[in-house]
Amino acid sequence: MRESGIVVLQYPDGVDFGEEKARLVIGIAGAGDAHLDILAKISSALDDEEVLERLSVTSDPEDILKTLE
């Protein structure tokens, strides 16, 4: 049975991403069409700049998981 999952990479000082800096990079592996639901949840959670700031520096994986649920 295949399951969906994500990987979260933090770059508190930013990493070049085109003409911008990325501070949080998220990879999605969705089973079937699950990636659409995962992407929607991530997009909604990261719409708040303060949340994005917090997640880019937290050392608590549970904080990331709870925020992106």
C-alpha positions as CSV (number, residue, x, y, z in Angstrom):
1,M,0.0,0.0,0.0
2,R,1.4,3.4,-1.0
3,E,1.1,6.3,1.4
4,S,1.5,10.0,0.9
5,G,4.3,12.0,2.5
6,I,6.2,15.2,2.6
7,V,9.7,16.4,3.2
8,V,10.4,19.9,4.6
9,L,13.7,21.6,4.2
10,Q,14.5,24.8,6.2
11,Y,16.8,27.6,4.9
12,P,16.5,30.3,7.6
13,D,18.9,32.6,5.6
14,G,17.2,31.7,2.3
15,V,18.4,29.8,-0.7
16,D,18.4,31.3,-4.2
17,F,15.2,30.4,-6.1
18,G,15.1,32.3,-9.3
19,E,15.1,35.9,-8.5
20,E,13.8,35.3,-5.0
21,K,15.0,33.5,-1.8
22,A,13.2,30.4,-0.5
23,R,13.2,29.9,3.2
24,L,11.1,26.7,3.3
25,V,11.1,24.1,0.6
26,I,8.5,21.3,0.7
27,G,8.5,18.2,-1.4
28,I,5.3,16.3,-1.8
29,A,4.8,12.6,-2.7
30,G,1.1,12.0,-2.9
31,A,-0.6,8.7,-3.5
32,G,-3.0,9.0,-6.4
33,D,-4.5,12.5,-6.3
34,A,-3.7,13.1,-2.6
35,H,-1.0,15.6,-3.6
36,L,-3.8,18.1,-4.4
37,D,-5.2,18.0,-0.9
38,I,-1.7,18.1,0.6
39,L,-0.9,21.1,-1.6
40,A,-4.1,22.9,-0.6
41,K,-3.4,22.4,3.1
42,I,0.2,23.6,2.8
43,S,-0.8,26.6,0.7
44,S,-3.5,27.6,3.2
45,A,-1.1,27.2,6.2
46,L,1.7,29.2,4.6
47,D,-0.5,32.1,3.5
48,D,0.4,33.8,6.8
49,E,3.9,35.3,6.8
50,E,4.3,34.8,10.5
51,V,3.6,31.1,10.2
52,L,6.1,30.9,7.3
53,E,8.7,32.7,9.4
54,R,8.2,30.4,12.4
55,L,8.4,27.2,10.4
56,S,11.6,28.3,8.6
57,V,13.4,28.3,11.9
58,T,11.7,25.9,14.3
59,S,13.6,22.9,15.5
60,D,10.4,21.1,16.5
61,P,9.1,18.7,13.8
62,E,5.8,18.5,15.6
63,D,5.3,22.2,15.1
64,I,5.6,21.7,11.4
65,L,3.4,18.7,11.3
66,K,0.6,20.3,13.4
67,T,0.7,23.4,11.3
68,L,0.5,21.6,8.0
69,E,-2.3,19.1,9.1
